[in-house]
């Protein structure tokens, strides 16, 4: 059985996301925060983050070749 090499650190990505969101909402009013966390907007931003992570992973895989 071959050992798997970790290519994605979910904990680090989660921390990075939380820090980024915290910085963005720090100066917002309650209404602005509600708009920021609107379901559709969150899905869009999360999808964009996933696409960036996939692209970064592909780039790393190509560098290893």
N, C-alpha and C positions, 0 to 999 in steps of 0.2 A: 504494500500500500504506500502510495506516494504522499508526502506531506504537501498540503496546500499552502501556497504563498499568498499572504494577505495583500489584496490589491486595493481595498477600500476600507477606510477606518470610519465606521458609522458614528462612533462616539465623538471623534474629533470633528466630523462634519456637523453633528448636532450642536456641539459647543460653539462652533464658528457661526452657525445660523442664529443661535440664541444671542450671541454677542452682537451680531450685525443688526438683528431686529431690535434689541435693546437700545442700541445707539440711534436707530432711525426713529423710534417712538418716544425717545426721552423728552423731546420738546413739544410733543403733540398734545392737543386737548383730548378730552374723552371722546368727543364726536369724531375727531380725526383718527383716533385709535380704532374705533369701531369700523370706520370706513377702511382702514388699513387691513384689518383682520376679516373683512368681508370674505365669505366663502369662495366666491368666484375669483377674487383677486389672489387669495392664498393659493388656490389650485394653480393659477397661472404662474405665480412666482415659484412654486414648488416644481412645476414642470420645467421651467427654465433652469432651475438649479440642477435637476436631474440630467437634463441635456448637457449642461456644462460638465458635470461629473463624468458622464459617459464619454464625452469628447476628450476630456483629460485622461481618462483611462485608456482610450484607444491610442492617444499620443504616446503614453508611457509604454504600451505594448509594442508600438512600432519602433520606439527607441531601443528596446531590448533586443530586437531582431538584428 
